[in-house]
Amino acid sequence: MTAGGARTVVAMAAAHLPAVAALCGELGYTDEAISVASRFPAIHRDPDHGLFVAVDDAGAVIGFIHVLARRTLHVEAAAQVVAMAVAKTHRRRGIGTLLLARAEAWAADQGLAAVMLYSRDGRDDAHGFYATAGYRPAVGLSRYDKPLASAGKRRKA
C-alpha cells in the first residue's frame, strides 16, 4: 500500500520497535521503549494480533497500528484497533488512512465482521479523522478499568 508514492505499510518487526516506542511517547505513553520490546515477541507470535508500520521511502517508521481479533460469545467477532499513531511530522498526509486500510484488510482476512476502536476524550483531530474514515461513535458505552494487585505476578504469554 502506498500514499504519496513512497510510503508503505509492512508487518512490524523487532527493528521497528524503537520508533514504535517513540510514537507511543507522542501519544503520551512515556517510557515505553523497554515495555514495547518486552511485549512484542508474544504479541507478534499471536495470530489474533496484527502489527503493522508505515515507513517512508528511506525505511523510517512514520506510523504504526496494532489490531486484534475480539471473539466473544455474545456478539459477532470483530477487530479492535488497540493502538495507532502517526508521527506528528507526517500527519494529514494519508498515513493514518493507509494504516486503517491495512487493519481493515487484516480483519477481513480473519473473517471478522467489523472494526472498532477507542479514542481518548479531547483527541478531536483523531475523532474527526475516524469519522471521515467511516467510523461512528458507539452510543451508550462507558469503559471501566480496575488495576489488579497481582499484575506484577502475571503469567508470561
Secondary structure as UniProt FT lines:
FT   STRAND          2..3
FT   TURN            4..6
FT   STRAND          7..11
FT   HELIX           14..16
FT   HELIX           17..26
FT   TURN            27..28
FT   HELIX           33..45
FT   TURN            47..48
FT   STRAND          49..55
FT   TURN            57..58
FT   STRAND          61..70
FT   STRAND          78..86
FT   HELIX           88..90
FT   TURN            91..92
FT   HELIX           95..109
FT   TURN            110..111
FT   STRAND          115..117
FT   TURN            121..122
FT   HELIX           124..132
FT   TURN            133..134
FT   TURN            139..140
FT   TURN            149..150
FT   HELIX           151..153
//
